[in-house]
Amino acid sequence: MRNFLVAGIVLTLGACSLLPETSLDYQKSPMLAPLVLTEGQTTRPIQPLFAIPDVTTPAENVAVVTEGKGRKQHFAAPLPKPLAIAEVKNAAPIKDSPLKPIIVKDGNNHPVLQTAGDIRLIWDDLERVLTKANIKISDRNQSLGLYFVELSEKSVKQLYQLKLTRTSNDNVISLQKDDDTLADAVVSQRLFETLLTHWPNN
């Protein structure tokens, strides 16, 4: 029984190749004349629903939609043209280099460093500047924007937090004793002046 089923399927599939090719029969469709009403009969104006406009296509843009010859000729969907990619020459890279900071006073009349640009680049610049200024970095936390630095005050080393914060318009660097207390204004001013002497001019 199974052999009969397999044979039947093979014969069915083979018969498909013997069917006449009809994909181009649409080209033989006759043009029907407009409907003519009998004399005295009235109706609303009849307009074609799918009117085909007269379009002249340049020979180089005519798509080839047939393949094969004779009885084996059949319809073939035209392939799209390759996507043309315009070559960009001498394109200037997009750059958001941070500006060199300046010392400003915050709302509490406390000195802070203010700069504009990509905060990630400022973070990297700040580390390089601290290294050039021989300021020891004991720890860092980039997600919080914190460098933990050691500063000498009256021959005593103290740990401070150098905090980089992104505001709505720019970036601010402040010096803190801890999470809630700003460092002394004199200490902050002296540190920022030292950092600016080593900061690159962008």
Residue pairs with C-beta under 8 A, 6 or more apart in sequence:
20 71
21 71
21 72
21 73
21 74
23 74
23 75
24 66
24 73
24 74
24 75
34 46
35 46
37 43
63 78
64 76
64 78
65 75
65 76
65 77
65 78
66 73
66 74
66 75
66 76
67 73
67 74
67 76
68 74
96 117
96 118
96 121
97 117
97 118
97 121
97 202
98 115
98 116
98 117
98 118
98 121
98 122
98 125
98 171
98 202
99 115
99 116
99 117
99 202
100 115
100 196
100 199
100 200
100 201
100 202
101 113
101 114
101 115
101 173
101 192
101 195
101 196
101 199
102 113
102 114
102 115
103 111
103 112
103 113
103 114
103 189
103 192
103 193
103 196
104 111
104 112
104 113
104 114
105 111
105 112
106 112
106 172
106 174
108 182
109 185
110 174
110 182
110 185
110 188
111 185
111 188
111 189
111 192
112 172
112 173
112 174
112 188
112 192
113 172
113 173
113 174
113 192
113 195
113 196
114 170
114 171
114 172
114 173
115 122
115 170
115 171
115 173
116 169
116 170
116 171
117 171
117 202
119 145
119 164
119 166
119 171
122 164
122 171
122 173
123 142
123 145
123 164
125 199
125 200
126 147
126 162
126 164
126 173
126 195
127 137
127 140
127 147
129 195
129 198
129 199
130 137
130 147
130 149
130 162
130 195
131 137
132 198
133 194
133 195
133 197
133 198
135 149
135 150
135 151
135 191
135 194
136 149
136 150
137 147
137 148
137 149
138 148
138 149
138 150
138 159
139 147
139 148
140 146
140 147
140 148
144 163
145 163
145 164
145 165
145 166
146 161
146 162
146 163
146 164
147 161
147 162
147 163
147 164
148 159
148 160
148 161
148 162
149 159
149 160
149 161
149 162
150 157
150 158
150 159
150 160
151 157
151 158
151 160
151 187
151 191
152 158
153 187
160 175
160 176
160 177
160 183
160 187
161 175
161 176
161 177
161 178
161 179
162 173
162 174
162 175
162 176
162 191
163 173
163 174
163 175
163 176
164 171
164 172
164 173
165 171
165 172
165 173
165 174
173 192
174 182
174 188
175 182
175 183
175 187
175 188
175 191
175 192
176 182
176 183
177 183
182 188
